[in-house]
Amino acid sequence: MAGKEATLVLLDVGASMYEPYKQAQGKNITRLELAVDCIGMMIQQKIFNYKNHEVGLVLFGTEEAEDGNTFYIQVMSPPDLEFYRNLTELPNHDVPKIKGGDIFDALDKAVSTLDEYVKAKKMEKKIFVLTAGFGQTDYNEKKIGKLIKMIEKVDVKINFIAMDFMNEYDVELDDPTKPENQATLNDRMLNAVYQHQEQSINSRLIYQMVQELRNHMRIFPANIAFELYSQFHTKQMQARASFRGDFQINDETSIQVLIYKRCAEDRLPSLKKHSAIGEYSSEPTRNIVRNDSIHYNPEDPNMNPIERENIIKGYQYGRNLIPVDSLMEEKMKYQCNRSFQLLGFVERSQIPRHYFIFNVDMVIAIDCEKARKSLSALIIALIATKKVAIARFVGRQKSSPKLMLLLPHKSKSYQCFWMISLPTSEDIRHFQFSTLRKSTPNQQSAVATLIDKMNLETIPNESGEPEELLKMKYIANPTRQYFQQVVMHKAITRTDVIPPISPLILDYLHPERRVYNYAQDAIQRVKNAFKFKVNDIKKPQDKKVFWKQLFDEQTAQQQVPEQIEEEIVEINREEEEMVNMFAKQKFGFNDDIIQEIGSVDPISDFKKMITEKRVDLVDSALQQIQKVINALVDQSVKGSFFPKALECLKEMRKACISEDEAPVFNKFLFVLKDKYNQQLFWAQIVQQGITLISDIENHKSSVTAEEAQDFLNKEDNKHQQMVDQLQNEEEDLLADIE
């Protein structure tokens, strides 16, 4: 849980806040209603998650205030249901005559009030300001300067929520390290046009404060309604390291590090059981129901309880039951001492994305210059070489070890490792699926257009500018939000009526409504490119099969539609065109794709063609490597190219196993045996044990392990003499070297 916090909310309740909110995207909601919903969500979060946070509410722009501007409706205190009820009644009040309140006067008094309340208490100070910027002010640049100094002295964080106001501000452009972006933002803010003069004055003064209070003040324009909610629903967590210790590089080198939880599933609060027949009480400790269980033998008619010390666990091993007592169960666990040890490094491409399991942790160095430099050097080196680290992690004493992936990360403000659990062989699920049918260039082009149209980062808004629809930092868990909403509603109304979830949250969580409209043409093109057919479900039949039924089924299978045959011919004819035209023109593939295996380094060229992900070159690579092997053997002088040909043959065998092309290799090996059976090259193949691929190595092979072994063993006498002669020559050569 986060530390103590004192939050003061300044809410403008002038007449401008009762006007409709312009960014509501067709929803009938006023600015004040939206602001009250935002503050209500913050109060919900404080009640649910932060018991030691205190909140106060100040209204400005009201005629009821003694000073003509600010009126305290809630003093600083832990939020409760009464506070929430008073807040929800604000939109029902009469519309005041004042257009808006003095923002800077209210902010000045709020900073002083917050400082006086906190004093020596160790509490983080925050102020939220929600306004439309219509209020008149007497503050000039001189008074603003004094206010800025006071904010820095008090050390208070200010979040300014502008509603239909300061929409030109973009936090992404507000970066002093990028002068061109800052100049663009300055020009945009200084030339902003407002319908009311008060908004123009307030916008200029607020922007001045933000430029001088970068560490204390932020602006959130209400261009997207849900971004307002995000400022309140975010759950803050206190930074507590889950691991503090040595990151062991080797036996003599280690770096002291801290590990924090970076990403973990947020679970719903647990519901405790209370008695429904007892006298109602709002106290959480009253009428709690306790669970009690008894153990008995189901064969005992009297159901006599069995004491815990007379109970033992058992493991079913086949048909036998192996008893395991508590001592044996503890010894059966593979337990290790607490450690964090580096195992080595691998290429980033060698770790598939689907191997990432469980949560994400953050590994940083302790607050020590030596440790920071050491870890930083390791991170930068891994980024430069495009590699990742593999580590063994035991977080607690006598716990199970875990295999971890360490992804190096570097940003402007920090450097770290992202630590992710990797699976063991027992964790990986192996599935066998049938091969997909190859698509035509027209079909792939249609799908590519659909992908471009449904890009969530470039969907145009009402003004035609690209806008990101689904920002991850603004996505809340709708299940958790609705749970809290229902609990609060139940606590206030005491009814069983379930309220609907906020439409603003639902709208933001369903960007596909805008995406589908924008991509309507691309969707129709995909429908036209793919001809979908209704899959008729066959009715269950009896187990008995008659000759007439078998004859009808065989006849139906032989009557293949001409349309399917023509489509297959078209796919085969256009396959080469698809590779050369579509892959390069649509996706911008470079000409660095290896298309041909050379004679200088055939193994390297073959590997690149086999592992090429942009274009499928497996069939072409296998055909070319066969030609290369035959050429090397035929052009050899006294076997000079035989070693190179053998290495190519070994590499082809590996590729055929990994790419499920075992029949291709087996067929080629039969060809080599027929062609070179009485020559020295085949003798070297036998000597090195290069045999057929068996069905154990690859499921596509029809050769058993015994047949693969017999393939090399069954040779004639003359061939065996050649093998012996080759071995004798090698022994003589070694003797000469010695």
Residue pairs with C-beta under 8 A, 6 or more apart in sequence:
1 49
1 50
1 51
1 52
1 237
1 238
2 50
2 236
2 237
2 238
3 52
3 122
3 123
3 124
3 238
4 52
4 53
4 54
4 121
4 122
4 123
4 124
5 50
5 52
5 53
5 54
5 123
5 124
5 125
5 126
6 53
6 54
6 56
6 76
6 114
6 117
6 118
6 121
6 123
6 124
6 125
6 126
7 42
7 46
7 53
7 54
7 55
7 56
7 126
7 127
7 128
8 55
8 56
8 57
8 58
8 76
8 110
8 113
8 114
8 126
8 127
8 128
9 39
9 42
9 55
9 56
9 57
9 58
9 127
9 128
9 130
10 58
10 60
10 103
10 106
10 107
10 110
10 127
10 128
10 129
10 130
10 131
11 35
11 39
11 57
11 58
11 59
11 60
11 90
11 130
11 131
12 35
12 60
12 61
12 100
12 101
12 103
12 130
12 131
12 132
12 134
12 135
13 32
13 59
13 60
13 61
13 62
13 90
13 93
13 96
13 101
14 61
14 62
14 96
14 98
14 99
14 100
14 101
14 132
14 134
14 135
15 95
15 96
15 97
15 98
15 99
15 100
15 134
16 31
16 99
16 100
16 132
16 134
17 30
17 31
17 32
17 35
17 61
17 100
17 131
17 132
17 163
18 30
18 31
18 32
18 91
18 95
19 30
19 31
19 132
20 28
20 29
20 30
20 31
21 27
21 29
21 30
21 31
21 33
21 34
21 163
21 164
21 222
21 225
22 164
23 164
23 222
23 223
23 224
23 225
24 34
24 225
25 225
25 507
27 503
27 504
27 507
30 91
31 132
31 163
31 164
32 90
32 91
33 91
34 163
34 222
34 225
34 228
34 504
35 130
35 161
35 163
36 87
36 88
36 90
36 91
37 229
37 502
37 504
38 130
38 161
38 228
38 229
38 231
38 232
39 57
39 87
39 128
39 130
39 232
40 84
40 87
40 88
40 488
41 229
41 232
41 233
41 481
42 55
42 128
42 232
42 233
43 55
43 79
43 83
43 84
43 87
44 84
44 484
44 485
44 488
45 232
45 233
45 235
45 484
46 53
46 55
46 78
46 79
47 79
47 80
47 488
48 269
48 484
48 487
49 235
50 236
51 78
52 78
53 78
53 79
54 76
54 77
54 78
54 79
54 123
55 74
55 76
55 77
55 78
55 79
55 83
56 72
56 74
56 75
56 76
56 77
56 113
57 72
57 73
57 74
57 83
57 87
58 70
58 71
58 72
58 73
58 106
58 109
58 110
58 113
59 65
59 70
59 71
59 72
59 73
59 90
60 69
60 70
60 71
60 101
60 102
60 103
60 105
60 106
60 135
61 69
61 96
61 98
61 99
61 100
61 101
61 102
61 131
61 135
62 69
62 71
62 96
62 98
62 101
63 96
63 97
63 98
64 71
65 71
69 101
69 102
69 105
69 106
70 101
70 105
70 106
70 109
73 86
74 83
74 86
76 114
76 117
77 83
81 488
81 491
81 492
84 488
84 492
85 492
98 135
99 134
99 135
99 136
99 198
100 131
100 132
100 133
100 134
100 135
100 136
100 198
101 131
101 135
102 135
102 136
102 137
102 138
102 139
103 129
103 131
103 133
103 135
103 137
103 202
103 206
104 137
104 139
104 143
104 144
104 147
104 205
105 137
105 138
105 139
106 129
107 127
107 129
107 147
107 158
108 147
108 150
110 127
111 127
111 147
111 150
111 151
111 154
111 156
112 150
114 125
114 127
114 154
114 156
115 125
115 154
115 156
118 125
124 157
125 154
125 155
125 156
125 157
126 156
126 157
126 158
126 159
127 156
127 157
127 158
127 159
128 158
128 159
128 161
128 231
129 158
129 159
129 160
129 161
130 161
130 163
131 161
131 162
131 163
131 165
132 162
132 163
132 164
132 165
132 199
133 162
133 165
133 166
133 198
133 199
133 202
133 203
133 206
134 196
134 198
134 199
135 198
135 202
136 198
137 198
137 201
137 202
137 205
139 147
139 205
141 205
141 208
144 205
144 208
144 209
147 209
148 209
148 212
148 213
151 158
151 213
151 216
151 217
152 213
152 216
155 216
156 216
157 216
157 217
158 213
158 216
158 217
158 218
159 217
159 218
159 220
159 231
160 206
160 210
160 217
160 218
160 219
160 220
161 220
161 222
161 228
161 231
162 169
162 206
162 219
162 220
162 221
162 222
163 222
163 228
164 222
165 199
165 202
165 203
165 221
165 222
166 189
166 192
166 203
166 206
166 207
166 219
166 221
167 221
167 222
167 223
168 188
168 189
168 192
168 221
169 185
169 188
169 189
169 207
169 219
169 221
170 185
170 188
171 218
171 219
172 181
173 181
173 182
173 184
173 185
173 188
174 181
174 182
174 185
174 210
175 181
175 182
176 182
176 214
189 203
189 204
189 207
190 204
192 200
192 203
193 200
194 200
194 203
206 219
207 219
209 217
210 217
210 218
210 219
220 227
220 228
220 231
222 228
224 474
224 508
225 504
225 507
225 508
226 474
226 504
226 505
226 507
226 508
227 474
229 476
229 502
229 504
229 505
230 473
230 474
230 476
233 476
233 481
235 266
239 260
240 260
241 258
241 259
241 260
242 259
242 260
242 261
242 361
242 395
243 257
243 258
243 259
243 340
243 395
244 256
244 257
244 258
244 259
244 366
245 256
245 257
245 338
245 339
245 340
246 254
246 255
246 256
246 257
246 340
247 254
247 255
247 256
247 257
247 340
247 341
247 342
247 363
247 375
247 391
248 254
248 339
248 340
248 341
248 342
249 255
249 342
249 378
250 342
255 365
255 371
255 374
255 375
255 378
256 365
256 366
256 368
256 371
257 340
257 363
257 364
257 365
257 366
257 371
257 375
258 363
258 364
258 365
258 366
259 340
259 361
259 362
259 363
259 395
259 419
260 361
260 362
260 364
261 359
261 361
261 362
262 359
262 360
262 361
262 362
262 418
263 359
263 360
264 359
264 360
265 359
266 477
266 480
268 479
268 480
268 483
269 483
272 284
272 288
273 288
273 289
273 291
274 286
274 287
274 288
274 289
275 287
275 288
275 289
278 286
278 287
279 287
281 287
294 305
294 306
295 305
295 306
295 308
295 311
296 303
296 304
296 305
296 306
297 304
297 306
312 323
312 324
312 325
313 323
313 324
313 325
313 329
314 321
314 322
314 323
314 324
315 321
315 322
315 324
316 322
324 332
333 400
334 400
334 401
335 398
335 399
335 400
336 394
336 398
336 399
336 400
336 401
337 394
337 397
337 398
338 394
338 395
338 396
338 397
338 399
339 392
339 393
339 394
340 391
340 392
340 393
340 394
341 391
341 392
341 393
342 389
342 390
342 391
343 389
343 390
343 391
343 392
344 389
344 390
345 382
345 387
345 388
345 389
345 390
346 387
346 388
346 390
347 386
347 387
347 388
348 386
348 387
348 388
349 386
351 388
351 405
351 422
355 405
355 422
355 423
355 428
356 405
356 420
356 421
356 422
357 420
357 421
357 422
357 423
357 427
358 420
358 421
359 421
360 418
360 419
360 420
361 418
361 419
361 420
362 416
362 417
362 418
362 419
363 375
363 406
363 416
363 417
363 418
363 419
364 375
364 414
364 415
364 416
364 417
365 371
365 372
365 374
365 375
365 376
375 415
375 417
376 415
378 389
378 408
379 408
379 409
379 410
379 415
379 416
379 417
380 408
380 410
380 415
382 388
382 389
382 408
383 408
383 410
388 405
388 406
388 407
388 408
389 405
389 406
389 408
389 417
390 403
390 404
390 405
390 406
390 422
391 403
391 404
391 405
391 406
391 419
392 401
392 402
392 403
392 404
393 401
393 402
393 403
393 404
393 419
394 400
394 401
394 402
395 402
402 421
403 421
403 422
403 423
403 424
404 419
404 420
404 421
404 422
405 419
405 420
405 421
405 422
406 417
406 418
406 419
407 417
407 418
407 419
407 420
408 415
408 417
409 415
409 416
409 417
409 418
432 699
438 571
438 575
439 447
439 571
440 529
440 570
440 571
440 574
440 578
441 574
441 577
441 578
441 581
441 582
442 529
443 529
443 530
444 578
444 582
444 586
445 582
445 586
446 522
446 525
446 526
446 528
446 529
446 530
447 526
447 529
448 586
448 587
449 522
449 525
450 519
450 522
450 523
450 525
450 526
452 522
453 515
453 518
453 519
453 521
453 522
454 515
454 518
454 519
454 522
456 468
456 469
456 470
456 511
456 515
457 466
457 468
458 466
459 466
459 467
459 468
459 469
459 511
459 514
459 515
459 518
460 466
460 467
460 518
461 467
469 511
469 514
469 515
470 511
474 508
475 508
475 509
476 505
478 501
478 505
478 506
478 509
481 501
481 502
481 505
482 501
485 499
485 501
485 502
486 498
486 499
489 497
489 498
489 499
507 513
516 523
579 615
579 616
583 589
583 614
583 615
584 591
587 614
589 614
589 615
593 612
593 614
593 615
593 617
594 605
594 608
594 609
594 612
594 617
595 609
595 617
595 620
596 605
596 624
597 605
597 606
597 609
597 621
597 624
597 625
597 628
598 605
599 628
599 631
599 632
602 625
602 628
602 644
602 648
603 647
603 648
603 651
606 621
606 624
606 625
606 648
606 651
606 652
606 655
607 651
607 655
609 617
609 618
609 620
609 621
609 624
610 617
610 618
610 621
610 655
610 658
610 659
618 655
618 659
618 661
621 655
622 652
622 655
622 656
622 661
622 664
625 648
625 651
625 652
626 652
626 668
628 648
629 645
629 648
629 649
629 652
629 672
630 675
632 641
632 642
632 644
632 645
632 648
633 641
633 642
633 645
633 676
633 681
635 641
636 642
636 645
636 681
639 680
639 681
639 684
642 680
642 681
642 684
645 681
646 684
646 685
646 688
646 690
649 672
649 685
649 690
650 688
650 690
652 665
652 668
653 665
653 690
653 693
655 661
656 662
656 664
656 665
656 693
656 698
657 693
657 697
657 698
660 698
660 699
660 700
661 700
662 693
662 697
662 698
662 700
662 701
662 703
663 700
663 701
663 702
665 692
665 693
666 692
666 693
666 701
666 703
669 690
669 691
669 692
669 711
672 681
672 682
672 685
673 682
676 682
677 719
678 718
678 719
678 722
680 722
680 726
682 719
683 719
683 722
683 723
683 726
684 726
685 712
686 712
686 715
686 719
686 723
687 723
687 726
687 727
689 712
691 708
691 709
691 711
691 712
692 701
692 703
692 707
692 708
692 711
693 701
693 703
693 708
694 701
694 703
694 704
694 705
694 707
694 708
695 701
695 702
695 703
695 704
695 705
696 705
703 711
715 723
